[in-house]
Amino acid sequence: MGAPYGLILAGGRGTRFWPRSRRASAKQVLTFFGERSLIQQTVDRLGPVIAPERIWILTNDHLRDTIVRQLPEVPARQILAEPAQRNTAPAIGLAAHILESIDPGAVMGVFPADHIIGDPRAYRRLLRPAIRSARDGNIVVLGIQPRWAETGYGYIEFPGGVEPGTLEPLQVRRFREKPDARTAARFVRKGNFYWNAGMFFWRTSVLLDALRKFLPATAALLDSLPAFGSRSFTKRVAGIFPQCENISVDYAVLEKSPNVVGFAAGDIGWNDVGSWNAVYELSRRDAHGNVLHGDILVQDATGTYVSAPGKLVALLGVEDLIVVDTPGALLIADRKRAQQVGDLVKRLEQAGRHELL
């Protein structure tokens, strides 16, 4: 019976959280709710099911030292920096190769580093049967019951009549790409389409076999690696990983595999915290709908999020703004356009303003 391991993917830059999120202090290591960063909260809620000593983290060179400091309970050798960004299929494949080399038969759960879950107990009730189903040889996904017609997420189609929160695995009919608004509304009305939360479970051998079948060039590169802990392992990873295909595990494996089942989560308070507006929506607001962090003077202001430590900020006659101040940059944005903050980062990159990235 393979032991359960957790892989936390923590290599993203979180550009929609600029100016707080930078290469060396990206979204996943920032604190938005409470005193623990998003990645610390991820490890905390997994702890009763997957102990920290069985957690592995894939990140990048900019963030690794920070994550090591934030997570002393996770062995530092298990916090790895990818040599290059190659999307989720190669990253997960690399982790599966490592785990298979140290514990054949290991069962592996894959988790984003930067989501929140408001009801961790309900979430863990789903994790345990998901791990059991993966141990039986299935590829397992976790779907989130949609709360609105979201066009920014992919969807998982379950059989009709699915009951949210069931602890029995359901056959996945198919995966749907991010829909347009009309299609998303139809998905929500039908009731058997769930958000794809990016959480997956499988035996490492099952995932590696699927890569050999559906992504053979990348699988061959990963198969050429020595066992983890070998003297040449780090050097070999640095040489072969940039040659891997840049593709998500969804496209590479999940959408092609026949043995995919899923669990339909009910309201576990899941949120991918995708923008400053999401932070606003998840935060406690005052009587005028404002979320204020710092020394803030307010007159006739509504629906505004302010994070500006170290100085007085005065709001007069404004509404629905995002205001985020850092030592090197100040963001002022229409809250409805918070998803476009990442476009500003692209403009800074094009302008060569690397000191602000």
WOCOR-V998796 format. One record per residue. N is the residue number from 1. SS is DSSP state (hx for helix, st for strand, lp for the rest). D_FIRST is the distance of its C-alpha to the first C-alpha in Angstrom with 2 decimals. Layout:
N|SS|D_FIRST / N|SS|D_FIRST
This chain:
1|lp|0.00 / 2|lp|3.81 / 3|lp|6.52 / 4|st|9.42 / 5|st|12.59 / 6|st|16.04 / 7|st|18.75 / 8|st|22.21 / 9|st|24.94 / 10|lp|28.13 / 11|lp|30.55 / 12|lp|33.03 / 13|lp|36.62 / 14|lp|37.30 / 15|hx|40.84 / 16|hx|41.66 / 17|hx|41.62 / 18|lp|44.31 / 19|lp|46.20 / 20|lp|43.63 / 21|lp|40.81 / 22|st|41.58 / 23|lp|39.70 / 24|lp|39.21 / 25|st|38.61 / 26|lp|36.91 / 27|hx|35.95 / 28|hx|32.41 / 29|hx|33.80 / 30|lp|36.71 / 31|lp|37.20 / 32|lp|38.40 / 33|lp|37.27 / 34|lp|37.21 / 35|lp|36.87 / 36|lp|33.50 / 37|lp|33.19 / 38|hx|31.16 / 39|hx|28.40 / 40|hx|28.41 / 41|hx|28.10 / 42|hx|25.12 / 43|hx|23.24 / 44|hx|24.60 / 45|hx|23.36 / 46|hx|19.79 / 47|lp|19.72 / 48|lp|18.60 / 49|lp|15.42 / 50|lp|14.92 / 51|lp|16.75 / 52|hx|19.48 / 53|hx|18.14 / 54|hx|15.30 / 55|st|18.03 / 56|st|19.67 / 57|st|23.08 / 58|st|25.17 / 59|st|28.86 / 60|lp|32.19 / 61|lp|34.61 / 62|lp|36.75 / 63|lp|34.12 / 64|hx|31.76 / 65|hx|33.89 / 66|hx|34.35 / 67|hx|30.64 / 68|hx|30.02 / 69|hx|32.79 / 70|hx|31.57 / 71|lp|27.96 / 72|lp|28.24 / 73|lp|24.95 / 74|lp|23.11 / 75|lp|23.32 / 76|hx|26.22 / 77|hx|24.67 / 78|hx|22.14 / 79|st|25.14 / 80|st|26.34 / 81|st|29.56 / 82|lp|29.61 / 83|lp|32.58 / 84|lp|33.70 / 85|lp|32.98 / 86|lp|31.38 / 87|hx|29.93 / 88|hx|26.34 / 89|hx|25.14 / 90|hx|25.77 / 91|hx|24.62 / 92|hx|21.21 / 93|hx|21.04 / 94|hx|21.94 / 95|hx|19.25 / 96|hx|16.59 / 97|hx|18.16 / 98|hx|18.05 / 99|hx|14.40 / 100|hx|13.50 / 101|hx|15.92 / 102|hx|14.52 / 103|lp|10.71 / 104|lp|9.93 / 105|lp|7.21 / 106|lp|8.10 / 107|st|8.91 / 108|st|12.59 / 109|st|15.24 / 110|st|18.85 / 111|st|21.63 / 112|st|25.39 / 113|lp|26.95 / 114|lp|30.11 / 115|lp|29.57 / 116|st|30.15 / 117|st|28.69 / 118|lp|31.08 / 119|lp|28.77 / 120|hx|25.56 / 121|hx|24.50 / 122|hx|24.76 / 123|hx|22.90 / 124|hx|19.90 / 125|hx|19.92 / 126|hx|19.21 / 127|hx|16.59 / 128|hx|14.05 / 129|hx|14.33 / 130|hx|14.59 / 131|hx|11.19 / 132|hx|9.81 / 133|hx|12.14 / 134|hx|11.17 / 135|hx|7.51 / 136|lp|9.65 / 137|lp|11.60 / 138|lp|14.42 / 139|st|16.50 / 140|st|17.19 / 141|st|20.39 / 142|st|22.01 / 143|st|25.63 / 144|st|28.26 / 145|st|31.05 / 146|lp|34.20 / 147|lp|36.90 / 148|lp|39.55 / 149|lp|40.24 / 150|lp|38.79 / 151|lp|39.74 / 152|lp|37.82 / 153|lp|34.26 / 154|lp|32.53 / 155|st|31.55 / 156|st|28.73 / 157|st|30.18 / 158|st|28.36 / 159|lp|29.77 / 160|lp|32.96 / 161|lp|32.95 / 162|lp|29.74 / 163|lp|29.53 / 164|lp|28.60 / 165|lp|25.87 / 166|lp|24.14 / 167|lp|20.48 / 168|lp|19.92 / 169|lp|19.22 / 170|st|22.48 / 171|st|23.33 / 172|st|25.01 / 173|st|28.41 / 174|st|29.25 / 175|st|29.68 / 176|st|33.18 / 177|lp|34.80 / 178|lp|36.80 / 179|lp|39.47 / 180|lp|43.16 / 181|hx|44.40 / 182|hx|45.39 / 183|hx|42.08 / 184|hx|40.14 / 185|hx|42.36 / 186|hx|41.69 / 187|hx|37.91 / 188|hx|38.25 / 189|hx|40.60 / 190|hx|38.29 / 191|lp|35.49 / 192|lp|32.50 / 193|st|32.47 / 194|st|30.36 / 195|st|30.49 / 196|st|27.92 / 197|st|26.80 / 198|st|25.02 / 199|st|21.54 / 200|st|18.75 / 201|st|14.96 / 202|st|13.00 / 203|st|10.46 / 204|hx|12.68 / 205|hx|13.13 / 206|hx|14.36 / 207|hx|16.76 / 208|hx|18.05 / 209|hx|18.73 / 210|hx|20.57 / 211|hx|22.61 / 212|hx|23.56 / 213|hx|24.80 / 214|hx|26.56 / 215|lp|27.43 / 216|hx|27.87 / 217|hx|30.27 / 218|hx|28.12 / 219|hx|24.98 / 220|hx|27.06 / 221|hx|28.13 / 222|hx|24.65 / 223|hx|23.54 / 224|lp|26.53 / 225|lp|25.28 / 226|lp|24.37 / 227|lp|21.25 / 228|lp|21.32 / 229|lp|23.45 / 230|lp|25.62 / 231|lp|29.30 / 232|lp|30.08 / 233|hx|27.21 / 234|hx|29.28 / 235|hx|32.31 / 236|hx|30.55 / 237|hx|28.96 / 238|hx|32.46 / 239|hx|33.84 / 240|hx|31.53 / 241|hx|30.30 / 242|hx|33.79 / 243|hx|33.92 / 244|lp|30.98 / 245|lp|32.00 / 246|lp|32.73 / 247|lp|30.84 / 248|lp|28.55 / 249|hx|25.08 / 250|hx|26.57 / 251|hx|29.20 / 252|hx|27.24 / 253|hx|24.07 / 254|hx|23.87 / 255|lp|27.30 / 256|lp|26.76 / 257|lp|23.30 / 258|lp|23.28 / 259|lp|19.79 / 260|st|20.39 / 261|st|19.95 / 262|st|20.95 / 263|st|21.46 / 264|st|25.11 / 265|st|25.68 / 266|lp|28.89 / 267|lp|31.02 / 268|lp|28.71 / 269|lp|31.52 / 270|st|30.07 / 271|st|32.52 / 272|lp|32.24 / 273|lp|35.33 / 274|lp|36.96 / 275|lp|40.48 / 276|hx|42.90 / 277|hx|43.78 / 278|hx|40.21 / 279|hx|40.55 / 280|hx|43.87 / 281|hx|42.49 / 282|hx|39.68 / 283|lp|42.10 / 284|lp|44.42 / 285|lp|47.88 / 286|lp|51.31 / 287|lp|53.92 / 288|lp|54.94 / 289|lp|51.48 / 290|lp|51.35 / 291|st|48.50 / 292|st|50.23 / 293|st|48.83 / 294|st|51.64 / 295|st|55.35 / 296|st|56.26 / 297|st|59.67 / 298|st|59.56 / 299|st|62.44 / 300|lp|62.05 / 301|lp|58.60 / 302|st|55.83 / 303|lp|52.30 / 304|lp|51.92 / 305|st|49.10 / 306|st|50.32 / 307|st|48.46 / 308|st|51.15 / 309|st|50.84 / 310|st|53.84 / 311|st|56.70 / 312|st|58.47 / 313|st|57.77 / 314|st|60.33 / 315|st|59.60 / 316|st|62.65 / 317|lp|62.75 / 318|lp|59.47 / 319|st|56.62 / 320|lp|53.11 / 321|st|52.73 / 322|st|49.95 / 323|st|51.37 / 324|st|49.17 / 325|st|50.94 / 326|lp|49.71 / 327|lp|51.87 / 328|lp|52.14 / 329|lp|52.04 / 330|st|52.78 / 331|st|51.34 / 332|st|53.33 / 333|st|51.99 / 334|st|52.45 / 335|hx|49.42 / 336|hx|49.23 / 337|hx|48.90 / 338|hx|46.15 / 339|hx|43.88 / 340|hx|46.53 / 341|hx|46.31 / 342|hx|44.16 / 343|hx|47.26 / 344|hx|49.16 / 345|hx|46.65 / 346|hx|47.20 / 347|hx|50.93 / 348|hx|50.55 / 349|hx|48.58 / 350|hx|51.34 / 351|lp|53.94 / 352|lp|52.30 / 353|lp|51.91 / 354|hx|48.91 / 355|hx|49.76 / 356|hx|48.80 / 357|lp|45.43
